[in-house]
Amino acid sequence: MNIIITGGAGFIGSHVVDRYLKAGHSVAVIDNLSTGSVKNLNPRAKFYKLDLKNHSQLDKIFKREKPEIVNHHAAQAEVRRSVDDPIFDAQTNIIGGLNILHCCVKYKVKKIIYANTGGALYGAAPSAKLPVREDYPIKPESPYGMSKYTFENYLELYSKLFVLKYTSLRYANIYGPRQNPQGEAGVVAIFIGLMLANQSPKIFGDGRQTRDYLFVADVAQANVLALTRARNQKINLGTAQQTSVNQIYKMIAAEIGFTGKPIYSPAIKGEIRRASQNWDLAKKKLGWSPKVDLATGIKKTLKKKHSRPDLDNPFFALVN
Ligand SMILES: NC(=O)c1ccc[n+]([C@@H]2O[C@H](COP(=O)([O-])OP(=O)(O)OC[C@H]3O[C@@H](n4cnc5c(N)ncnc54)[C@H](O)[C@@H]3O)[C@@H](O)[C@H]2O)c1
């Protein structure tokens, strides 16, 4: 199949690119490299360096590539930035997303697969509701959660107005090779980066706050399954497990042989105490289950190179 992947030079999107190419699909990546890197890019993918907000150039790419599937991973993905600049967040995640949707309809794309968030949608669910299911009330607590949710609503609307199917995958906390240690959310990448540099990571609060950590290869597999399954569904991808920041710290420190103590700092105001996501629907609709446990995932993250070698890509900056 001809597939366009937005955000394919980013952490998760680049793993999806690899899996689609391995499955024999033809892949074109659209990415403005704002947080992604050419080093993540599979040299067998075509690459268009472009911002989603550039509608006329997007149109040209769709016209040329004639994709059957669009996999949409590009986003303004930082909660803090969304609070500081909600307009920029909405311009990327909503208007940029609508530009993609407009091209999908115009060029008769069959299906769009969307990388949504679970964590930023459900808010602080009480312990009794964890692991949270898809029908748990959605209450975004940041402009990022709101913009990601808004675009999911557009997908549902477009599936009714036009002949365009969708699958929205609501991710838990994803970790693995190529995650940017400079990013705000990737505690595994941040801890690994600091411990390898023999520096003590900071832990905000008492470190007993929990998250649901899902390995990136499991996410890529769900994106493969979604090519042909789970029509017009919103599906959680998580492990249904909770792991505390203190536990993560200990696991990574043990793996690296780091003996320093964490620097405990004041808790971040408004930070959710516990999070985990039920994946029964993913099993039912996609035939998916998480395969890589956290200990194995951390080992794999440490073993794999974080980037690819720089390669001359003949398609680089084809549009700009
Ligand atoms: N990492 C997680 O734990 C997590 C959790 C939930 C949802 N998600 C979603 O998964 C997707 C990928 O996240 P990631 O962690 O790989 O982040 P990432 O920053 O590594 O990837 C995002 C990619 O989008 C590109 N991009 C950003 N704005 C763009 C624009 N205007 N035009 C074109 N390209 C643009 C970036 O350059 C980058 O390559 C995002 O949609 C994010 O909301 C991630």
The ligand as an ORCA input file, in Angstrom:
! r2SCAN-3c Opt
* xyz 0 1
  N       5.483      9.643     23.531
  C       4.365      9.341     24.178
  O       4.413      8.772     25.273
  C       3.019      9.674     23.573
  C       1.874      9.420     24.337
  C       0.629      9.711     23.800
  C       0.511     10.210     22.515
  N       1.641     10.467     21.791
  C       1.454     11.013     20.422
  O       2.284     10.289     19.532
  C       2.736     11.147     18.481
  C       4.244     11.052     18.337
  O       4.838     11.442     19.568
  P       6.400     11.232     19.854
  O       6.544     10.949     21.292
  O       6.988     10.303     18.866
  O       6.924     12.711     19.630
  P       8.032     13.305     18.640
  O       8.165     14.740     19.017
  O       9.256     12.459     18.651
  O       7.315     13.165     17.220
  C       6.504     14.155     16.660
  C       6.990     14.405     15.244
  O       6.124     15.354     14.617
  C       6.916     16.338     13.956
  N       6.142     17.574     13.909
  C       5.754     18.357     14.960
  N       5.048     19.406     14.520
  C       4.969     19.296     13.170
  C       4.367     20.092     12.151
  N       3.706     21.220     12.427
  N       4.502     19.685     10.868
  C       5.168     18.562     10.550
  N       5.758     17.766     11.481
  C       5.657     18.127     12.770
  C       8.178     16.455     14.782
  O       9.279     16.978     14.086
  C       8.407     15.001     15.210
  O       9.186     14.298     14.274
  C       2.210     12.542     18.811
  O       1.039     12.759     18.056
  C       1.867     12.457     20.296
  O       0.801     13.336     20.635
  C       2.880     10.222     22.286
*
